[in-house]
Amino acid sequence: MSTASVEEIIAKLSPDDQVQIKRLLQGNPVEALEISDAAQALARDHDFEIAAFKTNSVADVTRPARKVRIAVIQNSIVLPTTAPLMDQYKAIEARVEKLIDAAAAMGANVACLQEAWTAPFFFCTREKRPWLEFAEDAREGPSAKFISRMAAKYGMVIVSPILERDSAHGQTIWNTAVVFSHTGAYIGKHRKNHIPRVGDFNESTYYFEGNTGHPVFETKFGKVAINICYGRHHPLNWMMFGLNGAEIVFNPSATVGALSEPLWSIEARNASIANSYFVGAINRVGTESFPNEFTSGDGKPAHKDFGHFYGSSYVANPDGSRTPGLSRVRDGVLVNEVDLNFCMAVKDKWCFQMTARYELYAEGLANYLKPDFQPQVVRDPSL
Ligand SMILES: NC(=O)NCCC(=O)O
């Protein structure tokens, strides 16, 4: 099967057809930005893709623009999953360092890595050891030290999704996004709210639903939240970040083509439209093979990998437009320059927050949660 991305396929059309299909699929066109020589050299020397865009919006007249460059970073693992664990981590860290260097060379202000970036996505195996040794303290672990250093070096807010070990609470494990300030200081963390129980994504074997609510982190570069992977299928999860005032919501993910690729280009974009904020959708890349076979509980033969992580990271804008996606097969960094004031302009135009009927939803949900709930169905008397 072809490995081409949608963008690579569109590029084969006639110029007129390209304009029309992009208008329909990607909305108001984003502008390509010039990329610095330093970023180009890093991408060339370390073999990854870079892309930079700008979302066009009309500047407010009463307040200064709040220009922010949002970076999404996708990568494959570096060493085989049979290598010593810390070697695996160190090799990924070295790779991610180059990708963050490139994001900085493209002027990124706020960046997010993919879900559980420090490790292969081993949840498919259902084996606890050795994999859980990748879990680490959110503030003091190896990745926290590394990301804090990179954030301070570049004055960049960095969101670092990891597997967290909470020693204060009985060595419990969490799927957590840790947010570091542009100063390098730890700001806070959010734990994944929705745990998949689909296909080979057997994550409930490892950790349970998050207990951090829907925090929005107020940073130098806007109000940032994180809806981790499977949470993107839950519109109310997206909505709660919006109600708390998010301007940028990242969706760090790990998902494979056979399961979710047709959904990928829709969900982040839809969330961005419905909640009038920017969304950075990030997916890992590559095929990861594990030492022992595992089954998917579907009667099919046991296997050692669970398919191709298709990358395709992108940024969605509140007016329904989006950047092109990164490659389906290569590591990469995509930067999108936005004016955060655009969130308010879009709210003024579409009035989704004013026309929402939160009180109706609250009442309906409160009823639904009662054990004796009866669905509100009006039956055709002829039935
Ligand atoms: N990591 C994760 O939540 N994956 C679930 C698969 C999907 O939601 O596409």
The ligand as an ORCA input file, in Angstrom:
! r2SCAN-3c Opt
* xyz 0 1
  N      -2.910      5.836     23.044
  C      -4.197      5.784     22.817
  O      -4.986      6.268     23.588
  N      -4.544      5.138     21.688
  C      -5.869      4.779     21.383
  C      -6.091      4.675     19.930
  C      -6.862      5.803     19.376
  O      -7.601      6.468     20.107
  O      -6.755      6.066     18.177
*
